[in-house]
Amino acid sequence: MPRKKPASAKQRKAQLQIKRAVKRGDLDPEQVPASASSRRHPHSRSAAPSAEGARSSNAAAVASARRLQSAFVKLSPSLLDRSKELAANVPLPRPISPSSAIWRTESGRIDGEKEADMRSQMSCLRRPKWRYEMTKNEVEKNEEGVFAKWLTKMDDQVDEWVKLAEEQAQARAGVDEDGKPKQSTEMPMSPTIFERNLEVWRQLWRVTELSQIMLLLLDSRCPLLHLPSSLSSYLSNFTQIRLIFVLTKVDISGPERAEAWAAYLRSRYPTARVVLVEAYIQTAASEGATERKRRFEPHIPQTFKERLVVALIEAHLELLQPPERIRNDQERLQKWKPRVKREIDWDAVLKAGPTSHVSQSVKDPQPMAEDQNSEDDDAPEPDFLTVGVIGQPNVGKSSLLNALFGTTKVRASSTPGKTKHFQTLFWTSDIRLVDCPGLVMPDLVPLEMQVLSGILPIARMPAIPLCIHFASQLLPLERILGLVHPSVASPPPPDKRTWREGMQRPEESRMKEVNWTGMDILSAYADKKGWVTAKAGRPDVNRAGNAILRALADGKIRWAFWPPDVDPTTLKMVGNGIWMPVLSGNHEDSELDESEEEGSSDEEEVGKDKDEDSGDDSETLPSDDEGDGEVVRGGRFALLNIVDEEEGDKDHSNDD
């Protein structure tokens, strides 16, 4: 019998795309045709999948992925060109002012009172009211109409904010002798980015409807960035939900700054509880691994776990108490029943680990259509306590869940946008955890700050010079990375004159008078690594910018802000800004080298406290700029990416 014709290159490519979509979680494995998911022996009698079937399956995978892909506004070419020009010419302020290490409650672009008023008008998208007799199409059309109006309102606020900032920047620049406006030397005013996909907002609605206790995760390096007024206002509508602030990445920000932020949040939100956590632990190096290649695994220290459980116990006890309006009415008090499970085995929660597996098939309670705060005295007692986990991208939600279970239960990555659907996991038979995809909440915060904290995917960020210029105003990157200024990198021509003792040589004066710019840092780092563009052979500044921004977002370069109530005169290490030097004296670039050495890969290095609700681990997302070379990956967070290519991810989550 003649052999079957092998699959064409297009068919193999389509099958690979389907497999990657399943691995990312963008496509349900049950929807994949058997011909595309199974590996057939070369001598199998079964016919190879047709090209049309592969294309149709691939189209379904792409459609599913795009439906839940986060959408953001694109930057204008004029902003990119202007920021690149200024990043090459505007010198960076040195030394860095100590006040830059303190978090500013306003952007500084416009008047503080005006900005506070505009920020109060920013809001999270709320689910419109609905009734049980409404059809699915009617509910969705209603939500789409509300979403369109909300999106227009938010865009108008952002446009006005940017316009006012540009006008004030032009006013500071003044006019020349001819009365014409001078060219401003300030960086162009970038917009702020927020979630623009209705499907992602629907995931947040579902999680808040199900939850009885809410864990709001905040990056301890800059918690207020992850707690905008729009989110606070949104959560205030759910009066029956108990809120717990969880400060993540404490190992990066350090205990001193983390405790300062915890005290600040307790004073500002007296009814909420604040808990500090770490989600990873360093393990012994594997056999044959170099000393610099450290490995990490999901782990939460017992002290942090106990504090989190104590906060949950206190919140649960509050839910068991009737509200004040019920306590004042004896008739209603006699009929009142708590809407949460009464008896919880908290000892089992403390002992829960990778060996404790709970398998339960339950039906979610129906959410209330008209009023989330209404009470039904006849409602049966729930079978378990539901704890929601929400937060912006890259804040550590999936890492925390993996640490609580002691094993990888949900997929995580260092690129924001990994978690697509909300996922349910049973911690014990009494407690259900619901992990919500990360959403970028509306707020008046510059795009550069969002990139610095890792909220936005860096691989898709074309404004690299703008972000590096912003980061260099907060951290002495040239000192952190041990860079040599491009103007003095090449030796000067030999000077045969006679120099007597005490006379200053030209190269010495050049070293003292050097001024750094954002593009100087990019060029110097590219030169240090030997990264050049393929065509022109120039320093690959895009690749250098990607590497630096990833190191900042991932915590390889340690940084953290102080709370707004800290006196800048009391801060030490003047000139470091938000940078936290390594106490051992080795500069941070040694850790960056772990993922940049020839031959290193994601599988060789493991990850650390990174969110996790993030993008594709296996593919490098393209940059909008030309010349963007290989993106540095791996490092402390690559543990999250260790997956066998043939078997794919083994996702233990229970998608609802």
Buried (B, 14 or more C-beta within 10 A) or exposed (E): EEEBEEBEEEBEEBBEBBBBBBBBBBBBBEBBBEBBBEEBEEEEEEEBBEEEBBEEBBEBBBEBBEEBBBEBEEBEEEBBEBBBEBBBEBEBEBEBBBBBBBBEEBBEBBEEEEBEEBBEBBBBBBBEEBEEEBEEEEBBEBBEEBBEEBBEBBBEBBEBBBEBBBEBBBEEBEEEEEEEEEEBEBBBBBBBBBBBBBBBBBBBBBBBBBBBBBBBBBBBBBBBBBBBBBBBBBBEEBEBBBBBBBBBBBBBBBEEBBBBBBEBBBEBBEEBBBBBBBBBBBEEEEEEEEEEBBBBBBBBBEEBBEBBBBBBEEBBEEBEEBEEEBEEEEEBEEEBBBBBBEEBEBEBBBEBEEEBEBEEEEEEBEEEBEEBEEBEEEEEEBBBBBBBBBBBBBBBBBBBBBBBBBBBBBBBBBBBBBBBBBBBBBBBBBBBBBBBBBBBBBBBBBBBBBBBBBBBBBBBBBBBBBBBBBBBBBBBBBBBBEBBBBEEEEEEEEEEEEEEEEEEEEEEEEEEEBEBBBBBBBBBBBBBBEBBBEEEEEBBBBBBBBBBBBBBBBBBBBBBBBBEEBEEEEBEEEEBBBBBBEEEEEBBBEBBBBBBEEEBEBBBBBBBBBBBBBBBBBEBBEBBBEBBBEBBBBBBBBBBBBBEEEEBBEBBBBEB
